[in-house]
Amino acid sequence: MRIAITTGEPAGIGPEISVAGLDAAAQQGVSVTLIGDRDLLEKNGAPASIAIEHVALAAPATAAPGHAQCTLRLATLDRALAGCVRGEFDAMVTAPVHKGVINDAGFAFTGHTEYLRTEPQHPAW
């Protein structure tokens, strides 16, 4: 089983909880790829042995609205979705994001499910 984990809100609990379950996944024989900012994930305890697909923060992680930060949040979702569609991953897990911050930056976002089901906007389709 190959799982992509989008690391969620960079200024919130997303990176921390994304890293927290790695030992349990490894014990179950699950291959995990974290999708997010490598430096941020390493600061939150990601081991050197874990696969990280680096999606760089455009600015320091803050809870303030900003187009660059929101682009990162959504880019990780797009990358995980594309990987699932192409067969690179068997499933994806999404860490929490701050919907209000995404909306304040001008993106219509009501949740992961709603975002992922809007097929035409995704590069995977």
MIDOSE-1310 file (N, C-alpha, C; in nm, 2 decimals, decimal comma, always signed):
residues 125
mria	+0,09/-0,12/+0,00/+0,00/+0,00/+0,00/+0,09/+0,12/+0,00; +0,06/+0,22/-0,09/+0,14/+0,34/-0,10/+0,04/+0,46/-0,08; +0,07/+0,54/+0,02/-0,02/+0,65/+0,06/+0,06/+0,78/+0,05; -0,01/+0,88/+0,00/+0,04/+1,02/+0,00/-0,03/+1,09/+0,11
ittg	+0,05/+1,17/+0,19/-0,01/+1,25/+0,29/+0,02/+1,39/+0,26; -0,09/+1,47/+0,24/-0,07/+1,61/+0,22/-0,06/+1,67/+0,36; +0,04/+1,76/+0,38/+0,07/+1,80/+0,51/+0,00/+1,92/+0,57; -0,10/+1,96/+0,50/-0,20/+2,05/+0,56/-0,15/+2,19/+0,59
epag	-0,21/+2,25/+0,69/-0,18/+2,39/+0,73/-0,04/+2,41/+0,78; +0,05/+2,48/+0,70/+0,19/+2,49/+0,74/+0,20/+2,56/+0,88; +0,11/+2,65/+0,91/+0,13/+2,72/+1,04/+0,04/+2,66/+1,15; -0,02/+2,54/+1,12/-0,10/+2,47/+1,22/-0,04/+2,34/+1,25
igpe	-0,13/+2,25/+1,28/-0,10/+2,11/+1,33/-0,07/+2,02/+1,22; -0,10/+2,05/+1,10/-0,08/+1,96/+0,98/+0,05/+1,89/+0,97; +0,16/+1,96/+0,97/+0,29/+1,90/+0,96/+0,32/+1,80/+1,07; +0,28/+1,84/+1,19/+0,31/+1,76/+1,31/+0,23/+1,63/+1,31
isva	+0,10/+1,64/+1,27/+0,03/+1,51/+1,27/+0,06/+1,43/+1,15; +0,11/+1,49/+1,04/+0,15/+1,41/+0,93/+0,27/+1,32/+0,96; +0,36/+1,37/+1,04/+0,48/+1,30/+1,09/+0,44/+1,20/+1,20; +0,35/+1,23/+1,28/+0,32/+1,15/+1,40/+0,28/+1,00/+1,37
glda	+0,22/+0,98/+1,26/+0,17/+0,84/+1,23/+0,27/+0,76/+1,15; +0,39/+0,81/+1,12/+0,48/+0,74/+1,03/+0,52/+0,60/+1,08; +0,55/+0,60/+1,21/+0,60/+0,47/+1,27/+0,49/+0,36/+1,26; +0,36/+0,40/+1,29/+0,25/+0,30/+1,28/+0,24/+0,26/+1,14
aaqq	+0,25/+0,34/+1,04/+0,24/+0,31/+0,90/+0,35/+0,21/+0,86; +0,47/+0,24/+0,90/+0,58/+0,15/+0,87/+0,56/+0,01/+0,93; +0,51/+0,00/+1,05/+0,48/-0,13/+1,11/+0,38/-0,21/+1,04; +0,29/-0,14/+0,97/+0,19/-0,21/+0,89/+0,23/-0,24/+0,75
gvsv	+0,35/-0,20/+0,71/+0,41/-0,22/+0,58/+0,36/-0,12/+0,48; +0,31/-0,01/+0,52/+0,26/+0,10/+0,43/+0,37/+0,19/+0,39; +0,38/+0,22/+0,27/+0,48/+0,31/+0,21/+0,42/+0,45/+0,21; +0,48/+0,55/+0,28/+0,42/+0,68/+0,29/+0,51/+0,78/+0,22
tlig	+0,45/+0,87/+0,14/+0,52/+0,99/+0,09/+0,45/+1,11/+0,15; +0,53/+1,20/+0,21/+0,47/+1,32/+0,26/+0,49/+1,43/+0,15; +0,38/+1,50/+0,13/+0,38/+1,61/+0,03/+0,37/+1,74/+0,10; +0,48/+1,81/+0,10/+0,48/+1,94/+0,17/+0,63/+2,00/+0,17
drdl	+0,65/+2,10/+0,25/+0,78/+2,17/+0,26/+0,87/+2,08/+0,34; +0,98/+2,04/+0,28/+1,08/+1,95/+0,34/+1,13/+2,01/+0,48; +1,18/+2,14/+0,48/+1,23/+2,20/+0,60/+1,13/+2,20/+0,71; +1,01/+2,23/+0,68/+0,90/+2,23/+0,78/+0,88/+2,09/+0,84
lekn	+0,88/+1,99/+0,75/+0,85/+1,86/+0,79/+0,97/+1,81/+0,88; +1,09/+1,84/+0,84/+1,20/+1,80/+0,92/+1,20/+1,86/+1,05; +1,16/+1,99/+1,06/+1,15/+2,06/+1,19/+1,05/+1,99/+1,28; +0,95/+1,92/+1,22/+0,85/+1,85/+1,29/+0,88/+1,71/+1,31
gapa	+1,00/+1,67/+1,29/+1,04/+1,53/+1,32/+1,04/+1,43/+1,21; +1,02/+1,47/+1,09/+1,02/+1,37/+0,98/+1,16/+1,30/+0,97; +1,17/+1,17/+0,98/+1,30/+1,11/+0,97/+1,36/+1,12/+0,83; +1,49/+1,11/+0,82/+1,56/+1,11/+0,69/+1,52/+1,00/+0,60
siai	+1,47/+0,89/+0,65/+1,43/+0,78/+0,57/+1,30/+0,79/+0,50; +1,22/+0,89/+0,54/+1,08/+0,90/+0,48/+1,09/+0,97/+0,35; +1,01/+0,93/+0,25/+1,00/+1,00/+0,12/+0,92/+1,13/+0,14; +0,98/+1,24/+0,10/+0,92/+1,37/+0,10/+0,92/+1,43/-0,04
ehva	+0,80/+1,46/-0,09/+0,79/+1,53/-0,21/+0,78/+1,68/-0,18; +0,89/+1,75/-0,21/+0,90/+1,89/-0,16/+0,81/+1,98/-0,24; +0,73/+2,05/-0,17/+0,65/+2,16/-0,22/+0,68/+2,28/-0,13; +0,77/+2,36/-0,18/+0,83/+2,47/-0,10/+0,73/+2,57/-0,06
laap	+0,75/+2,62/+0,07/+0,67/+2,74/+0,11/+0,73/+2,86/+0,04; +0,64/+2,94/-0,01/+0,68/+3,07/-0,08/+0,72/+3,18/+0,02; +0,68/+3,16/+0,15/+0,71/+3,26/+0,25/+0,70/+3,18/+0,38; +0,75/+3,24/+0,49/+0,75/+3,17/+0,62/+0,60/+3,13/+0,66
ataa	+0,59/+3,02/+0,72/+0,46/+2,97/+0,76/+0,39/+3,06/+0,86; +0,28/+3,11/+0,82/+0,20/+3,20/+0,91/+0,05/+3,16/+0,89; -0,03/+3,20/+0,99/-0,17/+3,17/+0,97/-0,24/+3,29/+0,90; -0,17/+3,39/+0,86/-0,22/+3,50/+0,79/-0,26/+3,46/+0,65
pgha	-0,37/+3,52/+0,60/-0,40/+3,49/+0,46/-0,30/+3,54/+0,36; -0,28/+3,47/+0,26/-0,18/+3,51/+0,16/-0,19/+3,42/+0,04; -0,19/+3,47/-0,08/-0,20/+3,39/-0,20/-0,09/+3,28/-0,21; +0,03/+3,31/-0,18/+0,14/+3,22/-0,19/+0,12/+3,10/-0,09
qctl	+0,08/+3,13/+0,03/+0,06/+3,02/+0,13/-0,05/+2,93/+0,08; -0,16/+2,99/+0,03/-0,28/+2,91/-0,01/-0,25/+2,83/-0,13; -0,16/+2,88/-0,22/-0,12/+2,80/-0,33/-0,05/+2,68/-0,29; +0,03/+2,68/-0,19/+0,10/+2,57/-0,13/+0,00/+2,47/-0,08
rlat	-0,09/+2,51/+0,00/-0,19/+2,42/+0,06/-0,26/+2,34/-0,06; -0,30/+2,41/-0,16/-0,38/+2,35/-0,27/-0,29/+2,27/-0,36; -0,16/+2,31/-0,38/-0,07/+2,24/-0,46/-0,04/+2,10/-0,41; -0,04/+2,08/-0,28/-0,02/+1,95/-0,22/-0,13/+1,86/-0,25
ldra	-0,25/+1,91/-0,25/-0,37/+1,83/-0,28/-0,37/+1,79/-0,43; -0,34/+1,89/-0,51/-0,33/+1,86/-0,66/-0,23/+1,75/-0,69; -0,11/+1,76/-0,62/-0,01/+1,66/-0,64/-0,05/+1,52/-0,60; -0,11/+1,51/-0,48/-0,16/+1,38/-0,43/-0,26/+1,32/-0,52
lagc	-0,36/+1,41/-0,56/-0,46/+1,36/-0,65/-0,40/+1,31/-0,78; -0,31/+1,38/-0,84/-0,25/+1,34/-0,97/-0,17/+1,21/-0,95; -0,11/+1,19/-0,84/-0,04/+1,07/-0,81/-0,13/+0,95/-0,79; -0,25/+0,97/-0,73/-0,35/+0,87/-0,72/-0,41/+0,83/-0,86
vrge	-0,44/+0,93/-0,94/-0,49/+0,90/-1,07/-0,39/+0,83/-1,16; -0,26/+0,86/-1,15/-0,16/+0,79/-1,23/-0,11/+0,66/-1,17; -0,16/+0,62/-1,05/-0,13/+0,50/-1,00/+0,00/+0,50/-0,91; +0,06/+0,62/-0,89/+0,17/+0,63/-0,80/+0,14/+0,60/-0,65
fdam	+0,02/+0,64/-0,62/-0,03/+0,62/-0,48/-0,16/+0,54/-0,49; -0,18/+0,46/-0,38/-0,31/+0,39/-0,37/-0,42/+0,47/-0,30; -0,37/+0,56/-0,22/-0,47/+0,65/-0,15/-0,40/+0,77/-0,10; -0,48/+0,87/-0,06/-0,42/+0,99/+0,00/-0,49/+1,02/+0,13
vtap	-0,41/+1,08/+0,22/-0,46/+1,13/+0,35/-0,44/+1,28/+0,35; -0,53/+1,35/+0,40/-0,52/+1,50/+0,40/-0,51/+1,55/+0,54; -0,41/+1,62/+0,58/-0,40/+1,68/+0,71/-0,49/+1,81/+0,70; -0,53/+1,86/+0,82/-0,63/+1,97/+0,82/-0,56/+2,10/+0,77
vhkg	-0,65/+2,18/+0,71/-0,61/+2,31/+0,66/-0,71/+2,41/+0,72; -0,67/+2,54/+0,72/-0,76/+2,65/+0,77/-0,84/+2,70/+0,65; -0,96/+2,66/+0,64/-1,05/+2,70/+0,53/-1,07/+2,85/+0,52; -1,08/+2,92/+0,63/-1,10/+3,06/+0,64/-0,98/+3,14/+0,57
vind	-0,86/+3,09/+0,60/-0,74/+3,15/+0,55/-0,74/+3,14/+0,40; -0,77/+3,02/+0,35/-0,78/+2,99/+0,21/-0,88/+3,08/+0,14; -1,00/+3,09/+0,20/-1,11/+3,18/+0,14/-1,07/+3,32/+0,14; -1,00/+3,37/+0,25/-0,96/+3,51/+0,26/-0,86/+3,54/+0,15
agfa	-0,78/+3,44/+0,10/-0,69/+3,47/+0,00/-0,75/+3,47/-0,14; -0,88/+3,45/-0,15/-0,95/+3,45/-0,28/-0,98/+3,32/-0,34; -0,96/+3,21/-0,27/-0,99/+3,08/-0,33/-1,12/+3,03/-0,27; -1,21/+2,98/-0,36/-1,33/+2,92/-0,31/-1,30/+2,78/-0,26
ftgh	-1,30/+2,76/-0,13/-1,27/+2,63/-0,08/-1,36/+2,61/+0,04; -1,44/+2,50/+0,03/-1,53/+2,47/+0,14/-1,48/+2,34/+0,21; -1,39/+2,27/+0,15/-1,33/+2,15/+0,21/-1,26/+2,06/+0,11; -1,18/+1,97/+0,17/-1,11/+1,88/+0,08/-1,19/+1,80/-0,02
teyl	-1,30/+1,75/+0,03/-1,39/+1,67/-0,06/-1,44/+1,75/-0,18; -1,49/+1,87/-0,14/-1,55/+1,96/-0,25/-1,44/+2,00/-0,35; -1,32/+2,03/-0,30/-1,22/+2,07/-0,38/-1,18/+1,96/-0,48; -1,16/+1,84/-0,42/-1,11/+1,73/-0,50/-1,22/+1,68/-0,61
rtep	-1,34/+1,70/-0,58/-1,44/+1,66/-0,68/-1,47/+1,75/-0,80; -1,40/+1,87/-0,79/-1,42/+1,97/-0,90/-1,31/+1,93/-1,01; -1,34/+1,83/-1,08/-1,25/+1,77/-1,18/-1,18/+1,86/-1,28; -1,25/+1,95/-1,34/-1,18/+2,03/-1,45/-1,06/+2,11/-1,40
qhpa	-1,06/+2,15/-1,28/-0,95/+2,24/-1,23/-0,82/+2,16/-1,20; -0,82/+2,03/-1,20/-0,71/+1,96/-1,16/-0,62/+1,91/-1,28; -0,49/+1,92/-1,26/-0,40/+1,88/-1,37/-0,40/+1,73/-1,39; -0,45/+1,66/-1,30/-0,45/+1,51/-1,31/-0,56/+1,47/-1,42
w	-0,66/+1,55/-1,44/-0,76/+1,50/-1,53/-0,72/+1,54/-1,67
